[in-house]
Amino acid sequence: MKMLPKFLLSAAMVATMATSFSAVQAATPPDTLVQAWQMDDIISLDPAEVFEFTASELLGNTYERLIAYDYKDVSKIYGEVAESWTVSPDGKTFTFKIRQGKKFASGNPLTAEDAVYSLQRAVMLDKSPAFILGQFGFTKDTVKDKIKQTGPFEFTMELDKSYAPTFVLYCMTSSVASIVDKKLVMQNEKDGDMGYNWLKTKYAGSGPFSIRDWKANEVVVLERNPNYDKKAPLARVIYRHIKETATQRLMLEKGDVDIARNLNPEEIAAVSKNADIKVDSGPKGGLWYLGLNQKNPNLAKPEVRKALKYLVDYAAIADTIMKNKGTVHQAFLPKGFLGAVTENPYKLDVAKAKELLAQAGLKDGFTVTMDTRSTADVTGTAQAIQNTFAQAGVKLEIIPGDGKQTLTKYRARQHDIYIGRWGADYQDPNTNADTFAANDDNKDDAKAKPLSWRNAWDPGPLTAKTRAAVLEKDAEKRATMYKELQQAVMDDGPFIIYLQEIEVAAQRKNVDGFIIGPSFDTNSVAQAKKN
């Protein structure tokens, strides 16, 4: 493997010294985009496993999927690796034709064999995002019979039911549907692992950039893929893990980085006055929420769940801690999704909360913990909630940790309350209904582990209603079904959804073409450049 350029090596080394600076400052190279970002949540780089925000964005810039959509109008779906597709009369078999002439970064040609292998591999490895494909009836035992190559550039996908076609296609836009280089992956297979241990830290894609290097909690380096259809203007993109937002601001102002991704409202206001810096923002499909573990006997009481929903000062959080970074939103479907509910029935009402707590036999309150990622916005929000909870006698103990620590604990159902951010995996409403309103098996060893499962909640009849909604082909009827599901979860579910995300990026004035997309995996550097 070739040596890293000197600048890349220095970037990797200085990433470990994020809070100190050398005496000599220099602008970043003209062919290199450097971003400062809190990215302590990366667990893997394998598309079959990635289910976290940071790594999903990396995959969006380094892999291609079968299907894509217009970032400015998500209702417009088009083929990326797929040139075209047809659906059988019974609605159960999709036939995809692959674009000819495409190549992976390795130089290997991309064919239907790679697409089939990629989808089969994701199902057979059965990691966190595999359920996105598994919901069509694919299992380890059946996937090779259901997803089959029918020609050098054609394959079929046979579903277990006739789903709404847009639902199927939107699922093919998710990171788990990324196309991997079969030849390269298989060259690195060991003991039948389908290259899993290798691809956790390596790269085998065909996107605008390739992943050159990853050092956990330090740096990720992307390099231009010379085989990509539309050549990226930049030679490389470097993401540096800079935990402190004040440090991000200082580095941006000095020109040590080109983009700062996590500035707080005060810092955004300050850099907005700098003639060398511009601030860009865009609405996202991400939601901020609290997850209440139903294994905790107090949180399992319906009156307590509702009481806590009246103990959050939604407006204050949106106007201060998350100013310019989120708007009040309380339903599990973000604005812009089919059937999204935009009414917000809850507000801070301590008297109402005390009344509900008394009905639950907890008139003096109770003590509970909250696992909190150690970032400025999450910590600030947790402290604000701690204060309003206390007004009704609910004593909240904040347990800090990095992204990986808190997420791992949450996924094991070992929390009381988790303060989290959820991003839609694809642009169909089922993506959130399936996790907030459905839970097929609430046992600890369940195969599927949606957010309802993580919070040990059995939604009862809502699961069947969710399954029915995804089969409805009439858009208006389908929207009504999702509205009913959202209302039911707002009334009684173990989720306190408080904001819909707005993403903000502060950039040097010479940066152009960085796109803040509608989903967490659609922030794009593919055509970014520096003037």
Buried (B, 14 or more C-beta within 10 A) or exposed (E): EEEBBEBBEEBBEBBEEBEEBEEEEEEBBEEBBBBBBBBBBBBBBBBBBBBBBBBBBBBBBBBBBBBBBEBEEBEEBEBBBBBEBEBEEEBBBBBBBBBEEBBBBBEBBBBBBBBBBBBBBBBBBBBBBBBBBBBBBBBEEEBEEBBBBEEEBBBBBBBEEBBBBBBBBBBBBBBBBBBBBBBBBBEBBEEEEBBBBBBBBBBBBBBBBBBBBBBEBBBBBBBBBEBBEEEBBBBBBBBBBBBBBBBBBBBBBEBBBBBBBBBBBBBBEBBEEBEEBBBBBBBBBBBBBBBBBBBBEBBBBBBBBBBBBBBBBBEBBBEBBBBBBBBBBBBBBBEBBBBBBEEBEBBBBBEBBBBBBBBBEBEEBBEBBBBBBBBBBBBBBBEBBBEBBBBBBBEBEBBBBBBBBBBEBBBEBEBBBBBBBBBBBBBBBBBBBBBBBBBBEBEEEEEBBBBBBBBBBEBEEBBEBBBEBBEBEEEEEBBBBBBBBBBBBBEBBBBBBBBBBBBBBBBBEBBEBBBBBBBBBBBBBBBBBBE
